[in-house]
């Protein structure tokens, strides 16, 4: 059983959790445990194994600065390679000895008398002075409530829970959703299926993907630190340029011209072009990149339904516009519960109120990392710091902040509510002038209350700068109560 007392508990062993463990070890903290409910590390890259699964950020940027990998086989790596990289990093930096696989956290409650977190897990009870919640937002599938879906007698699965026992060859397949996952797996399965019906409630902007196989000569060059750092810096600035365009709507004509040219090059049919061309600004939804998605939609066995699904009757999918499709299998490419984080229902303050109770559908934190009312709790990839850049960049910036906070932690550390409220007010005030907020599209950035609780309205440089400075004045800091307490 996983029992006992720890200085720190890390929840999740994906990119955030592995990074947190490495940073703890680097800081000299040995008394910690990483709890992972899955049977292996990797998080979203362990769960998502659908055909064509890969990264939409350049591989060199989608990796830790402390663990560069000059051996990526592609500019945009595929899922198996990314998963292997995460596993190798965990092993190489000594994380595995602190890892407990197959252990799910049922709940965590703050004990105000003991000044510790009490965690109930699938493998016993443990306590900790601090929690780093690294479960991530791309974790729990967003399953649509479609009447009749439960009664469909063929295979039904979400893209992140791909059923590899189902042979789609020669089958009639319905794909519900046209987001980031569908853009990758639709081209991968389209050649094999008899008929593919794509139900697209909202079209997505899909930009060209500058991907290619990396030859050995280039890999040898990238083993040189300066070359690798220069290329990573170029890729970082390129994505920052894209983010600048999303934050300044006057640049939209240029972005639209690029995106529309990408459509025109692949699709000659005017009707299909209209179906896949959004009427909102580029950046209003998550930016997608692909070179084979649009060509896949032109295949004779692929039909795009520019509408959502109303219901399922028998093996018939009935669209919201009344059109129908007879299918043998249904694949849900409907994304994840990005803002409705499951961890929020499992973490409770001293009065028994959960994070979800506090948030009431609109997640709020300070710098996406700490939450008023929840001492010694740290979030990675929390609300309102979603940047248009590599998640690894944000993860490392937040971990720097968390490590600085832990150095100030003696008994309790809790962000002051006025500090948190002022931060979120500034974020919300800055969002309306950006494509993330002003575009009028449906996106996972918008929470249940119609508030953008995901996006960061400024540059990634700015969030890195803010997270690089820990100010104890922003916090209620407890006094020393025990000698020899670790930082």
C-alpha angles and dihedrals in degrees: 000000000000100000137141142067126302137180091227136013117200114202112209134021102222125109092300096046095045090048091049092052092050092050092048090053090047089053091052097254110140101159099086141101132209112216116203121177092200127078094247141022122264107083111205090007090057093047100043109070100145118141112279094016112161147130124290091200121071110271095234089058093040093069140071119280088222092054109040117182116207091178101073108141095212137028086241107035124217125238099263092054094047091048090050090050092053092047092048091049092051091051097042095051097044098252096131094072088062094044126107111190124199092027116127123195108229095182143341121208129188112235105207093190095052094033090227140109116249113207126195110203138175087257104043144294123305137170132213140179091226140017127209106198104207100159091121132216097260092068118090118054118241101230115197121230098233116167110243096015092115090054096052105121097209131072115300122181142151117245091244090054096045113183104222091183089071113089107209094187110130094359131128105242132192117205114198111202136022104219134119097304096045091050087061104038099039093068089044097055102030096085092055103044125083094225132359120200112193113198105202114184092176125018116231131219107244117193128198115277114223093210131148142151111273110231122218093254090059092046090053089053091050091056083074107090096219094052092047093047092048093051093045089050091051092050091048092052091047091057090044088055089054090049090051089055091051091051095048111054093195087078093060096099090062094046093046091050091054093045095046092047087054089055094046093051092056104031125051098171108097093207093054091045090056091049095054098039113096122218095214131079121283105261097032086110128028108297112246129202127201140138097196105042098082093043089052090057090058094060113117091237094054123085123186116211107197092209143070127259118267100185147329122241114185104309093336122105111208115202126213090252091055098255117132139208130194108221141175098204138021125212118193112215091173101130130227143302091263099166100021090071113192090213088065090068092053103049117080134187125226091277094053097256116136128224087252089055090053094046099044092198096318111086115213132180139151110267086343088285116079132037129209111244093028110087120201092008119129127187126204116207090008128165128309098013099089105141131191092240139072115319087221090064091055093042092054092046091051092046090053088054093046093050090050089050092050090054087061094044115108104146109336138002119185128167114241112250095229088055092051093045093049091050093051092045090056091049094049092047091054098047102072093073093056134083088242091068110015098051100088094225131131109254140154087246089080117078131212091278095051093257124131101239096164114052130086107216097205138054125298087239089063096052090047089052093049093046090048091067122063113195114194088200088073089063144060099238120199123224128249108278100161130040117232096023110160122240 
